[in-house]
Amino acid sequence: MPIPDSFIDELISRTDITELISGYVRLTKKSGANMFGLCPFHSEKTPSFTVNSEKQIYHCFGCGKGGGAISFIRDIENLQFRDAIEILAKKAGMTVPEEDGQAEASNRRKRILELNKEAARHFYQMLKAPQGEAARDYLATRGITKQSVTRFGIGVAPDEWSTLLDAMVRQGFSKQELFDAGLCRRGKKEDGAYDFFRNRLMFPIIDVRGNVIGFSGRRLDSGKDYKYLNSPDTPAFTKSRNLFGLNLAKKTKKGKLLLVEGNIDVVMLHQAGFDCAVAPLGTALTSEQTRLLAHYTENIVVVFDSDEMGQKATLRALSLLERTGKNIKVVNLGASGDPDEFIRKHGAEAFEVLLERSENNIEYKLLTIQNSYNLNTDEGRLSFLTSATNMLSDIKSEPEREIYGAKVAQTAGVSAEAVKNEVKKLLRIKKSRDKKDFEKETMRPRAKIQPASRELRYQNELSAPAEEGILRCLTFDPALIKIINETGFIKDEFTSPFLAKVFVILENRISNDREVSESLIISELEPDEASHLTGVLQKPESLPQGEKSMREYITKVREEKLKAQVPDEELLLEIKRFKETKTAEGNNGK
């Protein structure tokens, strides 16, 4: 059976959306019932993301995202409806009733997790077998101990075609399940298959609940294949939403998390006593991963490689991490290539000193900019000042701008006042530009009417505003259903299938004496639908004139429908003239 409506309503009533979203977004500015923060769904410098504690909804005036508790969790965690319900129910201390339609998908995911667990055991055992000799030699050269091998469950996929496949089939798993888990690929021959991971050192990717959700394999030879190969996305694993080592690092007592580039770095740091290291699975850091980091700590230290690519990756990571509102620092490894190399050369104590001397994100950016120019020339100093003041203008805190502005001035050999004035000028320019961009995006007529999602596009842009008005009236005053009944208005009169769907939701709630509110209506919609309806419900509506407004809206919808059915006389005359002109032109050309 589906999840009962009464359960969903109870769950929404127990969930405080401000508290929920505060776990992901730093909400600071308050205006009435609204809290503001930087939108987690798009990059912005001026807060346009608002959470309304009274209506229990959120809305971003920048990108248009909006909805209630369920749609927020679905969007932020990239989850299906039931998975989002599970998370909210757990927070609220409720148990979700079993849903028949979800049984198959749930069982499929469970089988993948079981298969991954057995595959991890297989890889671990293969490390001790003759086929694991090359991997054992590699571990020895990197200084990875047996204790670390056990702690991380490190194994090996031998340089053979179907070792894992054969072993898992013997344990009762099907080829299809191996395909679903991303552990095998289809061969050219019919019913053929071969192992996805071959000749690689294997690192199980374990989530914070202890499930083996995927694998990361490091190449053991010097071939042209990718250095690291990760499991493809499956019902149990999404690379961009997980961090290697977080299952262990989340237990740290150090009060911070170290973000490094590779799996080996994580293993070596843990081995050296820094049990707070994690890595982004061989890919550029994602916004989902930064939210995951922010969920477990207030202090994040970036320890990427010191080469040019590592510096670029650090700057990209900082642009994402700064949006979390956490304390961000950067470690400069100097001549040492990576954390693993530094520890092997200098030891754990030296690395601890390096952490204590870590720079905050602003200092790191300034140093990177400074190293990019020759400050012994006028041209170099001017270029440095241009880049540095542009960076300073992105800092929200005025005291920080002043402190680092003074450092920039000293480095460039100019007055602090000159730097301060330049930063102020840039702030004005950026503020004006952001305002224009915001107005351009939100105030253009088409954007005000049409949904962002193409799947929800309105067929009739003249009828749609009135159709939206009908929904607002019913949401804010369900008693206006009497006007709907008096006029005989039905869902088929909507030109928008989406708005008709919302109308049916409202009708059912009102007719069954269920509570009607923005958050409850939105809970029955998909995320894109919830976003658009939130915007629709934010538009002004005159409640004292509710009955009059409702009748006018219904009249407008019916007038537009009649226009679409009855041909426009002017249009018919224009078509007739066009045909006559074309005929005359054709005759003259003979």
PyMOL commands that set and color helices and strands:
alter all, ss='L'
color gray80, all
select helices_A, chain A and resi 5-14+17-22+69-77+81-92+100-126+130-142+146-152+163-170+175-180+239-241+246-249+263-271+287-296+308-324+339-346+348-356+361-370+378-392+398-412+416-443+445-449+454-456+464-476+478-487+491-493+497-511+518-522+527-538+546-565+569-588
alter helices_A, ss='H'
color red, helices_A
select strands_A, chain A and resi 30-31+34-37+49-52+57-60+66-67+155-157+184-186+193-195+200-206+212-219+228-230+257-259+277-278+299-302+327-330+359-360
alter strands_A, ss='S'
color yellow, strands_A
deselect
rebuild
show_as cartoon
